[in-house]
């Protein structure tokens, strides 16, 4: 509710959550592309997933550092 003590906090949380879900959606799409791209081997899929999870880990670490 505008003007309430929690309005600013709830707005900030909503914006942060939206950004997080947007980023996660992009990562899921990238992983789906790897899985559905006609990968010839399990190793190809594993490599693609590993790279995506590593990218997510670096991004999460960067966001955690920004919050300090």
C-alpha positions as CSV (number, residue, x, y, z in Angstrom):
1,X,0.0,0.0,0.0
2,X,1.5,3.3,-1.0
3,X,2.7,5.4,1.9
4,X,2.9,2.5,4.3
5,X,6.1,1.8,6.2
6,X,6.7,-1.4,4.2
7,X,5.9,0.0,0.8
8,X,9.6,0.8,-0.1
9,X,10.8,-2.5,1.2
10,X,8.2,-4.5,-0.6
11,X,8.8,-2.6,-3.9
12,X,12.6,-3.3,-3.6
13,X,12.0,-7.0,-2.9
14,X,9.7,-7.3,-5.8
15,X,12.1,-5.7,-8.2
16,X,15.0,-7.9,-7.0
17,X,12.9,-11.0,-7.3
18,X,11.8,-10.1,-10.8
19,X,15.4,-9.6,-11.8
20,X,16.5,-12.9,-10.3
21,X,13.7,-14.8,-12.0
22,X,14.5,-13.1,-15.3
23,X,18.1,-14.1,-15.0
24,X,17.2,-17.7,-14.0
25,X,14.8,-17.9,-16.9
26,X,17.6,-17.1,-19.3
27,X,19.8,-19.7,-17.7
28,X,17.1,-22.3,-18.0
29,X,16.6,-21.4,-21.6
30,X,20.3,-21.9,-22.3
31,X,20.3,-25.3,-20.6
32,X,17.2,-26.3,-22.6
33,X,19.0,-25.3,-25.8
34,X,21.9,-27.6,-24.9
35,X,19.6,-30.5,-24.0
36,X,17.5,-30.1,-27.1
37,X,20.2,-29.2,-29.6
38,X,20.7,-32.7,-30.8
39,X,23.6,-33.3,-28.6
40,X,25.4,-36.4,-29.7
41,X,26.7,-37.5,-26.3
42,X,26.0,-37.2,-22.6
43,X,29.3,-35.5,-22.2
44,X,28.2,-32.6,-24.5
45,X,25.1,-32.0,-22.4
46,X,27.1,-32.4,-19.1
47,X,29.6,-29.8,-20.4
48,X,27.0,-27.3,-21.4
49,X,25.2,-27.7,-18.0
50,X,28.4,-27.4,-16.1
51,X,29.4,-24.2,-17.9
52,X,26.0,-22.7,-17.2
53,X,26.1,-23.6,-13.5
54,X,29.6,-22.2,-13.3
55,X,28.3,-19.0,-14.9
56,X,25.4,-18.8,-12.4
57,X,27.8,-19.4,-9.5
58,X,30.1,-16.5,-10.6
59,X,27.0,-14.3,-11.0
60,X,25.7,-15.2,-7.6
61,X,29.1,-14.6,-6.0
62,X,29.2,-11.2,-7.7
63,X,25.8,-10.2,-6.4
64,X,26.7,-11.4,-2.9
65,X,29.8,-9.2,-3.0
66,X,27.8,-6.2,-4.1
67,X,25.5,-6.5,-1.1
68,X,28.4,-6.2,1.4
